[in-house]
């Protein structure tokens, strides 16, 4: 993912997230967090090789349309952009705790937002715990995505698993991404997948380039 010709455009140490760096390469512009790739510009030539792209292709095979999505973690809006491109009518709400990322998106990734996209600046875990007062649960989502590359591991907790279903429609899909941190070899992950099976009738492993990407949960 990294090349000798890559030019570092920006670096900032955020109290909440850590070291963010923006690079330009022969493939396009991308964003790293603590030297890990966490997103790219929508014109990035290597977008088809990212796990974001693989996830969206998997979702397209499951459903022809999504109306509303709730995403925990902003990154460089890569997933948000791909969802908007493949599901034109989708309305997306993103929960992000780090205001630094809002500035990075605005100045380096041409992300001004749209009437169909909303970013809520909030601690994600507290947002979930206080869902009844912080979010309109009458407008539920048919897609909820948690990316452990962008948020903390506190979402392994039983509290979140139970509360997450409040955000979903009856036929909604809950996606957890954990590829980059190699959680598969962690006993905690195995217990997490088992707990998901208590709340969802169907828990399926997701794959990206023959590697485990995460899990997809639903009651269908």
JOVENVEN-V101389 format. One line per field, one symbol per residue. ss: DSSP state (@ for helix, = for strand, . for the rest). phi: phi as a letter, one per 30 degrees, with the letter a starting at -180 (. if undefined). burial: b if it has 9 or more other C-alpha atoms within 8 Angstrom, else e. A space follows every 10 residues. Layout:
ss->???
phi->???
burial->???
This chain:
ss->......==== ====...=== ====....== ===..===== ......@@@. @@@@@@@@@@ @@.....=== ==.....@@@ @@@@@@.... ======..@@ @@@@@@@@.. ......==== =..@@@@@@. @@@@...... =======... ..@@@@.@@@ @@@@@@@=== =======.@@ @.@@@.@@@@ @@@@@@@@@. .=======.. ========..
phi->.cbdddcdca bbccddckdc bcbcbddkcb bbbhicdblb ddcedcddcc dddddddddd ddbdabcbbc bcjchcidde dddddcbecd cccccbccde ddddddccbh ccibdcbbcc daddddeddc edccbdddcd ccabbccddc bddddddded eddeddccdd cdcccbcbed chdedcedde ddddddddcb dbbbdcbbhi cdclbbbacd
burial->eeeeebebee beebeebbbb bbbbbeebbb bbbeeebbbb bbebeebeee ebbbbbeeeb eeeeebbbbb bbbbbbbbbe bbbbeebeeb bbbbbbbbee beebbbeebe beeeeebbee bbbbbebbbe beeeeebeeb bbbbbbbbbb beeeebeeeb bbbbeebbee bbbbbbbbbe eebeeeeebb ebbebbbeeb bbbebbbbee ebbbbbbbbe
